Amino acid sequence: MIAGIGIDMTEIARLEAALTRTPGLANRLFAESEREASVYQLAGCFAAKEAVAKALGAPKGLKWTDVVVRRESSGRPVLDITGTVAAAAAERGVYRWHVSISHDGGFCVAMVVAER
């Protein structure tokens, strides 16, 4: 059963400018494993994290780095959920996540489905 859906769109150049302007921002938004990625991949990670929060109903206190986007060997994106996000998901009975990420025309979009 679907517990929630979330979608977010990120302008890649805007994220890149914010990361350049605010040196500590990358550490607050992205896990260490994500920070090595290109700005295009980071935009996808950011959009997916926003979509996760929306799928959960945007509860307060979520930590950005408690959602990690990684890729399977096939290239399929997968979400690793821990800490504050895992706790919010457990409260809502969410046990499975589905994510899709796409890039085009300087933008990135991510959609997340939370399943219980």
Rosetta constraint file for C-alpha pairs under 8 A:
AtomPair CA 1 CA 115 HARMONIC 5.65 0.50
AtomPair CA 1 CA 116 HARMONIC 5.41 0.50
AtomPair CA 2 CA 113 HARMONIC 6.94 0.50
AtomPair CA 2 CA 114 HARMONIC 6.00 0.50
AtomPair CA 2 CA 115 HARMONIC 4.57 0.50
AtomPair CA 2 CA 116 HARMONIC 6.21 0.50
AtomPair CA 3 CA 55 HARMONIC 7.60 0.50
AtomPair CA 3 CA 56 HARMONIC 7.90 0.50
AtomPair CA 3 CA 92 HARMONIC 7.53 0.50
AtomPair CA 3 CA 93 HARMONIC 7.82 0.50
AtomPair CA 3 CA 94 HARMONIC 6.70 0.50
AtomPair CA 3 CA 113 HARMONIC 7.70 0.50
AtomPair CA 3 CA 114 HARMONIC 5.40 0.50
AtomPair CA 3 CA 115 HARMONIC 5.19 0.50
AtomPair CA 3 CA 116 HARMONIC 5.82 0.50
AtomPair CA 4 CA 54 HARMONIC 7.83 0.50
AtomPair CA 4 CA 55 HARMONIC 4.43 0.50
AtomPair CA 4 CA 56 HARMONIC 6.17 0.50
AtomPair CA 4 CA 57 HARMONIC 7.55 0.50
AtomPair CA 4 CA 113 HARMONIC 5.97 0.50
AtomPair CA 4 CA 114 HARMONIC 5.11 0.50
AtomPair CA 4 CA 115 HARMONIC 7.11 0.50
AtomPair CA 5 CA 51 HARMONIC 7.50 0.50
AtomPair CA 5 CA 52 HARMONIC 7.83 0.50
AtomPair CA 5 CA 54 HARMONIC 6.90 0.50
AtomPair CA 5 CA 55 HARMONIC 4.27 0.50
AtomPair CA 5 CA 56 HARMONIC 7.77 0.50
AtomPair CA 5 CA 111 HARMONIC 7.33 0.50
AtomPair CA 5 CA 112 HARMONIC 5.59 0.50
AtomPair CA 5 CA 113 HARMONIC 4.47 0.50
AtomPair CA 5 CA 114 HARMONIC 6.09 0.50
AtomPair CA 6 CA 50 HARMONIC 7.69 0.50
AtomPair CA 6 CA 51 HARMONIC 4.23 0.50
AtomPair CA 6 CA 52 HARMONIC 6.06 0.50
AtomPair CA 6 CA 53 HARMONIC 7.31 0.50
AtomPair CA 6 CA 54 HARMONIC 4.73 0.50
AtomPair CA 6 CA 55 HARMONIC 4.32 0.50
AtomPair CA 6 CA 56 HARMONIC 7.98 0.50
AtomPair CA 6 CA 111 HARMONIC 5.69 0.50
AtomPair CA 6 CA 112 HARMONIC 5.14 0.50
AtomPair CA 6 CA 113 HARMONIC 6.56 0.50
AtomPair CA 7 CA 47 HARMONIC 7.62 0.50
AtomPair CA 7 CA 48 HARMONIC 7.64 0.50
AtomPair CA 7 CA 50 HARMONIC 7.46 0.50
AtomPair CA 7 CA 51 HARMONIC 4.62 0.50
AtomPair CA 7 CA 54 HARMONIC 7.20 0.50
AtomPair CA 7 CA 55 HARMONIC 7.97 0.50
AtomPair CA 7 CA 109 HARMONIC 7.22 0.50
AtomPair CA 7 CA 110 HARMONIC 5.62 0.50
AtomPair CA 7 CA 111 HARMONIC 4.35 0.50
AtomPair CA 7 CA 112 HARMONIC 6.30 0.50
AtomPair CA 8 CA 47 HARMONIC 5.11 0.50
AtomPair CA 8 CA 48 HARMONIC 6.98 0.50
AtomPair CA 8 CA 50 HARMONIC 6.11 0.50
AtomPair CA 8 CA 51 HARMONIC 5.35 0.50
AtomPair CA 8 CA 109 HARMONIC 5.64 0.50
AtomPair CA 8 CA 110 HARMONIC 5.51 0.50
AtomPair CA 8 CA 111 HARMONIC 6.69 0.50
AtomPair CA 9 CA 47 HARMONIC 5.84 0.50
AtomPair CA 9 CA 107 HARMONIC 6.76 0.50
AtomPair CA 9 CA 108 HARMONIC 5.53 0.50
AtomPair CA 9 CA 109 HARMONIC 4.25 0.50
AtomPair CA 9 CA 110 HARMONIC 6.54 0.50
AtomPair CA 10 CA 14 HARMONIC 7.90 0.50
AtomPair CA 10 CA 15 HARMONIC 7.37 0.50
AtomPair CA 10 CA 43 HARMONIC 6.12 0.50
AtomPair CA 10 CA 44 HARMONIC 7.65 0.50
AtomPair CA 10 CA 46 HARMONIC 7.47 0.50
AtomPair CA 10 CA 47 HARMONIC 5.86 0.50
AtomPair CA 10 CA 107 HARMONIC 5.61 0.50
AtomPair CA 10 CA 108 HARMONIC 5.14 0.50
AtomPair CA 10 CA 109 HARMONIC 6.33 0.50
AtomPair CA 11 CA 15 HARMONIC 6.42 0.50
AtomPair CA 11 CA 43 HARMONIC 7.46 0.50
AtomPair CA 11 CA 106 HARMONIC 6.11 0.50
AtomPair CA 11 CA 107 HARMONIC 4.50 0.50
AtomPair CA 11 CA 108 HARMONIC 6.41 0.50
AtomPair CA 12 CA 16 HARMONIC 6.20 0.50
AtomPair CA 12 CA 39 HARMONIC 6.94 0.50
AtomPair CA 12 CA 40 HARMONIC 6.35 0.50
AtomPair CA 12 CA 43 HARMONIC 5.77 0.50
AtomPair CA 12 CA 106 HARMONIC 5.61 0.50
AtomPair CA 12 CA 107 HARMONIC 5.48 0.50
AtomPair CA 12 CA 108 HARMONIC 6.76 0.50
AtomPair CA 13 CA 17 HARMONIC 6.12 0.50
AtomPair CA 13 CA 106 HARMONIC 6.99 0.50
AtomPair CA 14 CA 18 HARMONIC 6.23 0.50
AtomPair CA 15 CA 19 HARMONIC 6.16 0.50
AtomPair CA 15 CA 39 HARMONIC 7.77 0.50
AtomPair CA 15 CA 43 HARMONIC 6.78 0.50
AtomPair CA 16 CA 20 HARMONIC 6.20 0.50
AtomPair CA 16 CA 39 HARMONIC 6.33 0.50
AtomPair CA 17 CA 21 HARMONIC 5.97 0.50
AtomPair CA 18 CA 22 HARMONIC 5.93 0.50
AtomPair CA 18 CA 25 HARMONIC 7.74 0.50
AtomPair CA 19 CA 23 HARMONIC 6.16 0.50
AtomPair CA 19 CA 24 HARMONIC 7.90 0.50
AtomPair CA 19 CA 25 HARMONIC 5.92 0.50
AtomPair CA 19 CA 26 HARMONIC 6.24 0.50
AtomPair CA 24 CA 28 HARMONIC 6.66 0.50
AtomPair CA 25 CA 29 HARMONIC 6.17 0.50
AtomPair CA 26 CA 30 HARMONIC 5.61 0.50
AtomPair CA 26 CA 35 HARMONIC 6.84 0.50
AtomPair CA 27 CA 31 HARMONIC 6.90 0.50
AtomPair CA 27 CA 32 HARMONIC 7.49 0.50
AtomPair CA 27 CA 35 HARMONIC 7.76 0.50
AtomPair CA 28 CA 64 HARMONIC 6.79 0.50
AtomPair CA 28 CA 65 HARMONIC 6.96 0.50
AtomPair CA 29 CA 46 HARMONIC 7.46 0.50
AtomPair CA 29 CA 64 HARMONIC 5.14 0.50
AtomPair CA 29 CA 65 HARMONIC 5.94 0.50
AtomPair CA 30 CA 34 HARMONIC 5.76 0.50
AtomPair CA 30 CA 35 HARMONIC 5.95 0.50
AtomPair CA 30 CA 42 HARMONIC 7.99 0.50
AtomPair CA 30 CA 45 HARMONIC 7.91 0.50
AtomPair CA 30 CA 46 HARMONIC 7.91 0.50
AtomPair CA 30 CA 64 HARMONIC 6.75 0.50
AtomPair CA 30 CA 65 HARMONIC 5.39 0.50
AtomPair CA 30 CA 68 HARMONIC 7.48 0.50
AtomPair CA 31 CA 35 HARMONIC 6.40 0.50
AtomPair CA 31 CA 65 HARMONIC 5.12 0.50
AtomPair CA 31 CA 66 HARMONIC 7.97 0.50
AtomPair CA 31 CA 68 HARMONIC 6.43 0.50
AtomPair CA 32 CA 36 HARMONIC 7.35 0.50
AtomPair CA 34 CA 42 HARMONIC 7.10 0.50
AtomPair CA 34 CA 45 HARMONIC 7.80 0.50
AtomPair CA 34 CA 68 HARMONIC 7.25 0.50
AtomPair CA 34 CA 69 HARMONIC 7.23 0.50
AtomPair CA 34 CA 70 HARMONIC 7.68 0.50
AtomPair CA 35 CA 42 HARMONIC 7.38 0.50
AtomPair CA 37 CA 41 HARMONIC 5.79 0.50
AtomPair CA 37 CA 42 HARMONIC 6.23 0.50
AtomPair CA 38 CA 42 HARMONIC 6.18 0.50
AtomPair CA 39 CA 43 HARMONIC 6.03 0.50
AtomPair CA 40 CA 44 HARMONIC 6.54 0.50
AtomPair CA 40 CA 103 HARMONIC 7.67 0.50
AtomPair CA 40 CA 108 HARMONIC 7.68 0.50
AtomPair CA 41 CA 45 HARMONIC 6.28 0.50
AtomPair CA 42 CA 46 HARMONIC 6.04 0.50
AtomPair CA 43 CA 47 HARMONIC 6.10 0.50
AtomPair CA 43 CA 108 HARMONIC 6.17 0.50
AtomPair CA 44 CA 48 HARMONIC 6.09 0.50
AtomPair CA 44 CA 101 HARMONIC 6.08 0.50
AtomPair CA 44 CA 102 HARMONIC 7.36 0.50
AtomPair CA 44 CA 103 HARMONIC 7.65 0.50
AtomPair CA 44 CA 108 HARMONIC 5.79 0.50
AtomPair CA 44 CA 109 HARMONIC 6.78 0.50
AtomPair CA 44 CA 110 HARMONIC 6.58 0.50
AtomPair CA 45 CA 49 HARMONIC 6.16 0.50
AtomPair CA 45 CA 68 HARMONIC 7.56 0.50
AtomPair CA 45 CA 69 HARMONIC 5.78 0.50
AtomPair CA 46 CA 50 HARMONIC 6.28 0.50
AtomPair CA 47 CA 51 HARMONIC 6.12 0.50
AtomPair CA 47 CA 108 HARMONIC 7.06 0.50
AtomPair CA 47 CA 109 HARMONIC 6.15 0.50
AtomPair CA 47 CA 110 HARMONIC 5.34 0.50
AtomPair CA 48 CA 52 HARMONIC 6.14 0.50
AtomPair CA 48 CA 69 HARMONIC 7.60 0.50
AtomPair CA 48 CA 99 HARMONIC 7.27 0.50
AtomPair CA 48 CA 101 HARMONIC 7.29 0.50
AtomPair CA 48 CA 109 HARMONIC 7.85 0.50
AtomPair CA 48 CA 110 HARMONIC 5.06 0.50
AtomPair CA 48 CA 111 HARMONIC 6.67 0.50
AtomPair CA 48 CA 112 HARMONIC 6.84 0.50
AtomPair CA 49 CA 53 HARMONIC 6.45 0.50
AtomPair CA 49 CA 64 HARMONIC 6.85 0.50
AtomPair CA 49 CA 67 HARMONIC 6.18 0.50
AtomPair CA 49 CA 68 HARMONIC 7.90 0.50
AtomPair CA 50 CA 54 HARMONIC 6.36 0.50
AtomPair CA 51 CA 55 HARMONIC 6.08 0.50
AtomPair CA 51 CA 110 HARMONIC 6.60 0.50
AtomPair CA 51 CA 111 HARMONIC 6.04 0.50
AtomPair CA 51 CA 112 HARMONIC 5.65 0.50
AtomPair CA 52 CA 56 HARMONIC 6.33 0.50
AtomPair CA 52 CA 112 HARMONIC 6.00 0.50
AtomPair CA 52 CA 113 HARMONIC 7.91 0.50
AtomPair CA 52 CA 114 HARMONIC 7.80 0.50
AtomPair CA 53 CA 57 HARMONIC 6.37 0.50
AtomPair CA 53 CA 58 HARMONIC 4.73 0.50
AtomPair CA 53 CA 59 HARMONIC 7.12 0.50
AtomPair CA 53 CA 62 HARMONIC 7.65 0.50
AtomPair CA 54 CA 58 HARMONIC 4.92 0.50
AtomPair CA 55 CA 112 HARMONIC 6.74 0.50
AtomPair CA 55 CA 113 HARMONIC 6.61 0.50
AtomPair CA 55 CA 114 HARMONIC 6.19 0.50
AtomPair CA 56 CA 88 HARMONIC 7.26 0.50
AtomPair CA 56 CA 89 HARMONIC 6.80 0.50
AtomPair CA 56 CA 92 HARMONIC 7.68 0.50
AtomPair CA 56 CA 114 HARMONIC 7.53 0.50
AtomPair CA 59 CA 88 HARMONIC 7.47 0.50
AtomPair CA 61 CA 84 HARMONIC 7.07 0.50
AtomPair CA 62 CA 66 HARMONIC 7.57 0.50
AtomPair CA 62 CA 84 HARMONIC 5.32 0.50
AtomPair CA 62 CA 85 HARMONIC 5.75 0.50
AtomPair CA 63 CA 67 HARMONIC 7.82 0.50
AtomPair CA 63 CA 83 HARMONIC 7.85 0.50
AtomPair CA 63 CA 84 HARMONIC 6.13 0.50
AtomPair CA 63 CA 85 HARMONIC 7.01 0.50
AtomPair CA 66 CA 80 HARMONIC 7.86 0.50
AtomPair CA 66 CA 81 HARMONIC 5.78 0.50
AtomPair CA 66 CA 82 HARMONIC 4.93 0.50
AtomPair CA 66 CA 83 HARMONIC 5.62 0.50
AtomPair CA 66 CA 84 HARMONIC 6.46 0.50
AtomPair CA 66 CA 85 HARMONIC 5.86 0.50
AtomPair CA 66 CA 86 HARMONIC 7.69 0.50
AtomPair CA 67 CA 79 HARMONIC 6.54 0.50
AtomPair CA 67 CA 80 HARMONIC 5.78 0.50
AtomPair CA 67 CA 81 HARMONIC 4.87 0.50
AtomPair CA 67 CA 82 HARMONIC 6.60 0.50
AtomPair CA 67 CA 85 HARMONIC 6.92 0.50
AtomPair CA 68 CA 79 HARMONIC 5.70 0.50
AtomPair CA 68 CA 80 HARMONIC 5.04 0.50
AtomPair CA 68 CA 81 HARMONIC 6.59 0.50
AtomPair CA 69 CA 77 HARMONIC 6.55 0.50
AtomPair CA 69 CA 78 HARMONIC 5.76 0.50
AtomPair CA 69 CA 79 HARMONIC 4.84 0.50
AtomPair CA 69 CA 80 HARMONIC 6.39 0.50
AtomPair CA 70 CA 77 HARMONIC 5.73 0.50
AtomPair CA 70 CA 78 HARMONIC 5.40 0.50
AtomPair CA 70 CA 79 HARMONIC 6.48 0.50
AtomPair CA 70 CA 80 HARMONIC 7.53 0.50
AtomPair CA 71 CA 75 HARMONIC 5.21 0.50
AtomPair CA 71 CA 76 HARMONIC 5.40 0.50
AtomPair CA 71 CA 77 HARMONIC 4.49 0.50
AtomPair CA 71 CA 78 HARMONIC 5.85 0.50
AtomPair CA 72 CA 76 HARMONIC 5.30 0.50
AtomPair CA 72 CA 77 HARMONIC 6.41 0.50
AtomPair CA 72 CA 78 HARMONIC 6.97 0.50
AtomPair CA 77 CA 99 HARMONIC 6.52 0.50
AtomPair CA 77 CA 100 HARMONIC 6.82 0.50
AtomPair CA 77 CA 101 HARMONIC 7.41 0.50
AtomPair CA 78 CA 97 HARMONIC 7.99 0.50
AtomPair CA 78 CA 98 HARMONIC 7.42 0.50
AtomPair CA 78 CA 99 HARMONIC 6.65 0.50
AtomPair CA 79 CA 97 HARMONIC 6.88 0.50
AtomPair CA 79 CA 98 HARMONIC 7.83 0.50
AtomPair CA 79 CA 99 HARMONIC 7.33 0.50
AtomPair CA 81 CA 85 HARMONIC 6.17 0.50
AtomPair CA 81 CA 86 HARMONIC 5.44 0.50
AtomPair CA 82 CA 86 HARMONIC 4.71 0.50
AtomPair CA 82 CA 87 HARMONIC 7.67 0.50
AtomPair CA 83 CA 87 HARMONIC 6.23 0.50
AtomPair CA 84 CA 88 HARMONIC 6.24 0.50
AtomPair CA 85 CA 89 HARMONIC 6.06 0.50
AtomPair CA 86 CA 90 HARMONIC 6.05 0.50
AtomPair CA 87 CA 91 HARMONIC 6.27 0.50
AtomPair CA 88 CA 92 HARMONIC 6.54 0.50
AtomPair CA 89 CA 93 HARMONIC 6.11 0.50
AtomPair CA 89 CA 94 HARMONIC 4.88 0.50
AtomPair CA 89 CA 95 HARMONIC 7.18 0.50
AtomPair CA 90 CA 94 HARMONIC 5.70 0.50
AtomPair CA 90 CA 95 HARMONIC 7.17 0.50
AtomPair CA 92 CA 116 HARMONIC 7.94 0.50
AtomPair CA 93 CA 116 HARMONIC 5.36 0.50
AtomPair CA 94 CA 114 HARMONIC 6.04 0.50
AtomPair CA 94 CA 115 HARMONIC 5.34 0.50
AtomPair CA 94 CA 116 HARMONIC 4.42 0.50
AtomPair CA 95 CA 114 HARMONIC 7.61 0.50
AtomPair CA 95 CA 115 HARMONIC 6.17 0.50
AtomPair CA 95 CA 116 HARMONIC 5.54 0.50
AtomPair CA 96 CA 114 HARMONIC 6.11 0.50
AtomPair CA 96 CA 115 HARMONIC 5.06 0.50
AtomPair CA 96 CA 116 HARMONIC 6.66 0.50
AtomPair CA 97 CA 112 HARMONIC 6.95 0.50
AtomPair CA 97 CA 113 HARMONIC 5.81 0.50
AtomPair CA 97 CA 114 HARMONIC 4.90 0.50
AtomPair CA 97 CA 115 HARMONIC 6.11 0.50
AtomPair CA 98 CA 112 HARMONIC 5.54 0.50
AtomPair CA 98 CA 113 HARMONIC 5.06 0.50
AtomPair CA 98 CA 114 HARMONIC 6.65 0.50
AtomPair CA 98 CA 115 HARMONIC 8.00 0.50
AtomPair CA 99 CA 110 HARMONIC 6.95 0.50
AtomPair CA 99 CA 111 HARMONIC 5.63 0.50
AtomPair CA 99 CA 112 HARMONIC 4.49 0.50
AtomPair CA 99 CA 113 HARMONIC 6.54 0.50
AtomPair CA 100 CA 110 HARMONIC 5.54 0.50
AtomPair CA 100 CA 111 HARMONIC 5.33 0.50
AtomPair CA 100 CA 112 HARMONIC 6.65 0.50
AtomPair CA 101 CA 108 HARMONIC 7.15 0.50
AtomPair CA 101 CA 109 HARMONIC 5.73 0.50
AtomPair CA 101 CA 110 HARMONIC 4.34 0.50
AtomPair CA 101 CA 111 HARMONIC 6.63 0.50
AtomPair CA 102 CA 108 HARMONIC 5.63 0.50
AtomPair CA 102 CA 109 HARMONIC 5.36 0.50
AtomPair CA 102 CA 110 HARMONIC 6.47 0.50
AtomPair CA 103 CA 107 HARMONIC 5.74 0.50
AtomPair CA 103 CA 108 HARMONIC 4.30 0.50
AtomPair CA 103 CA 109 HARMONIC 6.45 0.50
AtomPair CA 104 CA 108 HARMONIC 6.41 0.50
